[in-house]
Amino acid sequence: MRALYWEHAAPLLRYALHLTAGDRQRAEDIVQETLLRAWLHPEAIADRPARPWLFAVARNLAVDAHRARQSRPREVSDGMLPLLPVPDTADRALEAWAVADALGSLRPEHRAVLFHTYYRGCSVAEAASILGVPEGTVKSRTFYALRALKLALEERGLAP
């Protein structure tokens, strides 16, 4: 493993820096994870040159990390927190009441399916089992319940 590190770490770091647009910390993480995978899977480089495999693993790790960052909201530093608006608790309470009122205007079976799928976090199969209806019924009720909830929120001025 030491020989692998001494022979390939520097070129791998240069490649990772290129993949991460110069972010040294992310590049070092990619190199570390790449070498860890080489250590965990020595058979992958046992009878062939190691560098192409290492570079392919590094590229895949960089792509996966990029995709993961794109799927999450952008992170802000602590210095940005004072610039964020502080929510007014009275506005939040009024909004919560309006949402509760909108939920109350839904049909009972729509409220029940939203309760189980969104509030409790049940899967479609779990909600179907709890409600005693087929999974397809849960899916269609969820669709129509969300549509009705959106309409009810728009009537109360809470949805775009």
Secondary structure in CASP SS format (residue, H / E / C, confidence):
PFRMAT SS
TARGET T0000
AUTHOR 0000-0000-0000
METHOD secondary structure of the structure
MODEL  1
M C 1.00
R H 1.00
A H 1.00
L H 1.00
Y H 1.00
W H 1.00
E H 1.00
H H 1.00
A H 1.00
A H 1.00
P H 1.00
L H 1.00
L H 1.00
R H 1.00
Y H 1.00
A H 1.00
L H 1.00
H H 1.00
L H 1.00
T C 1.00
A C 1.00
G C 1.00
D C 1.00
R H 1.00
Q H 1.00
R H 1.00
A H 1.00
E H 1.00
D H 1.00
I H 1.00
V H 1.00
Q H 1.00
E H 1.00
T H 1.00
L H 1.00
L H 1.00
R H 1.00
A H 1.00
W H 1.00
L H 1.00
H C 1.00
P H 1.00
E H 1.00
A H 1.00
I C 1.00
A C 1.00
D C 1.00
R C 1.00
P C 1.00
A H 1.00
R H 1.00
P H 1.00
W H 1.00
L H 1.00
F H 1.00
A H 1.00
V H 1.00
A H 1.00
R H 1.00
N H 1.00
L H 1.00
A H 1.00
V H 1.00
D H 1.00
A H 1.00
H H 1.00
R H 1.00
A H 1.00
R H 1.00
Q H 1.00
S H 1.00
R C 1.00
P C 1.00
R C 1.00
E C 1.00
V C 1.00
S C 1.00
D H 1.00
G H 1.00
M H 1.00
L H 1.00
P H 1.00
L H 1.00
L C 1.00
P C 1.00
V C 1.00
P C 1.00
D C 1.00
T H 1.00
A H 1.00
D H 1.00
R H 1.00
A H 1.00
L H 1.00
E H 1.00
A H 1.00
W H 1.00
A H 1.00
V H 1.00
A H 1.00
D H 1.00
A H 1.00
L H 1.00
G H 1.00
S C 1.00
L C 1.00
R C 1.00
P H 1.00
E H 1.00
H H 1.00
R H 1.00
A H 1.00
V H 1.00
L H 1.00
F H 1.00
H H 1.00
T H 1.00
Y H 1.00
Y H 1.00
R C 1.00
G C 1.00
C C 1.00
S C 1.00
V H 1.00
A H 1.00
E H 1.00
A H 1.00
A H 1.00
S H 1.00
I H 1.00
L H 1.00
G C 1.00
V C 1.00
P C 1.00
E H 1.00
G H 1.00
T H 1.00
V H 1.00
K H 1.00
S H 1.00
R H 1.00
T H 1.00
F H 1.00
Y H 1.00
A H 1.00
L H 1.00
R H 1.00
A H 1.00
L H 1.00
K H 1.00
L H 1.00
A H 1.00
L H 1.00
E H 1.00
E H 1.00
R C 1.00
G C 1.00
L C 1.00
A C 1.00
P C 1.00
END
